[in-house]
Amino acid sequence: MQEYQTFVTHLECSATGKRYEADRVHGLSEAGKPLLVRYELEGVRRAVRREALAARGGGFWKYREFLPVRRSADVVSLGEELTPLVELPVLAARAGAKSVVVKDEGRLPTGSFKARGLALAVAMAKAFGIGKLAMPTNGNAGAALAAYAARAGIETFVFCPADTPEINVREIALAGAHVTLVDGLINDCGKRVAEGRERMGWFDVSTLKEPYRIEGKKTMGIELAEQLGWTLPDVIFYPTGGGTGLIGMWKAFAELEAVGFIGAARPRMVAVQAAGCAPIVRAFECGAEHAAPWQDAHTIAAGIRVPAAIGDFLILRAVRKSGGFAIAVDDAAIQSALAEVARDEGLLLCPEGAATYAAWRAALADGRVGGHEKVLLFNCATGLKYPLPPALLT
Ligand SMILES: Cc1ncc(COP(=O)(O)O)c(C=O)c1O
């Protein structure tokens, strides 16, 4: 594989701004907050042109100058592709809107956008010679970790809530991970990882507890901008659990502007949550900087059943700075959105993706989004990985 110039200068605490050395193993900052990777963006600007990117293959790996992996030998790949933008013309017309487009992340290896973040985390673990990775997961992240780590020859320890969809648990186990089912939610799984960290010698790849998953998720923003001819939509609806994708895209847009690929205009970022687990929506609405943990979290959209997110303040900051908002939709709305998009457009969404469609319809109805706006919804996983409703036979 071809070598690329890389531009990481240091890492930075997202809360205090304290600098940390690059090319060292890092978890959270001393303040217990996520670390963000910083680049010499002037160097990126000189090294890569938009036209050169257009000619490259390799899915999200083509954005190497924006990524932290130094040596091509550390890249771990399962044949990534750019994920398509799928118009929903019938449903846009029905809603009285000009257009609505879905970025369908279900086409990535292991069937979800988690491939982006975990490919990067595993590649960096490989570069650092880390031999054991552990994480809590609602399913999709664990599947991506297990697959990319299998490819890199790294041992993995994965903790899932006991009610994680069976297909995810089996997929993770088949990729050779040690899987443990935990009687509780993802935060309880996170505690199990923390307990074993010292004793078992695991490196913790929980959402935002290591610096590189967000760099992988950042590629959603770069890819989207490139697909839209280096412009951005007016509004992005993103199903928000830990929020890595939303934070990552927001970071991507700043970096793209710094290298002159896009202008200063930004989409309004909308954090979509489930009514049964909406800590970010509650914090957004009461003007809080942090989100209090949500009690008794429940929703069919397992990926966004995250009662407490370590990057809560980063999600809220990006949403507010963009002029966006946070919105919750209930499971009945998610189910009917999923059925409507499948029936009328032939696109099978995952429940989290269906939540973004339901949220868009609700925001159109209450006037928070206009019919003239260019709207983009994220479908973060293939609907085929979830229990489907029974068929109504004729
Ligand atoms: C399908 C799906 N959508 C959305 C999310 C939430 O993603 P994030 O952690 O970036 O908020 C997840 C996370 O597990 C997921 O699996």
The ligand as an SDF file (V2000), in Angstrom:
LIG
                    3D

 16 16  0  0  0  0  0  0  0  0999 V2000
  -27.0020    1.9410   14.6260 C   0  0  0  0  0  0  0  0  0  0  0  0
  -26.4680    2.9610   15.5860 C   0  0  0  0  0  0  0  0  0  0  0  0
  -26.8640    4.2210   15.4810 N   0  0  0  0  0  0  0  0  0  0  0  0
  -26.3920    5.1790   16.3040 C   0  0  0  0  0  0  0  0  0  0  0  0
  -25.5150    4.8840   17.3330 C   0  0  0  0  0  0  0  0  0  0  0  0
  -25.0090    5.9960   18.2060 C   0  0  0  0  0  0  0  0  0  0  0  0
  -23.7660    6.4160   17.7640 O   0  0  0  0  0  0  0  0  0  0  0  0
  -22.8690    7.4650   18.5380 P   0  0  0  0  0  0  0  0  0  0  0  0
  -22.1370    6.7120   19.6010 O   0  0  0  0  0  0  0  0  0  0  0  0
  -21.9390    8.0430   17.5130 O   0  0  0  0  0  0  0  0  0  0  0  0
  -23.7830    8.4900   19.1180 O   0  0  0  0  0  0  0  0  0  0  0  0
  -25.0760    3.5720   17.4760 C   0  0  0  0  0  0  0  0  0  0  0  0
  -24.1220    3.2270   18.5370 C   0  0  0  0  0  0  0  0  0  0  0  0
  -24.0580    2.0820   19.0030 O   0  0  0  0  0  0  0  0  0  0  0  0
  -25.5700    2.5720   16.5890 C   0  0  0  0  0  0  0  0  0  0  0  0
  -25.1670    1.3000   16.6810 O   0  0  0  0  0  0  0  0  0  0  0  0
  1  2  1  0
  2  3  1  0
  2 15  2  0
  3  4  2  0
  4  5  1  0
  5  6  1  0
  5 12  2  0
  6  7  1  0
  7  8  1  0
  8  9  2  0
  8 10  1  0
  8 11  1  0
 12 13  1  0
 12 15  1  0
 13 14  2  0
 15 16  1  0
M  END
$$$$
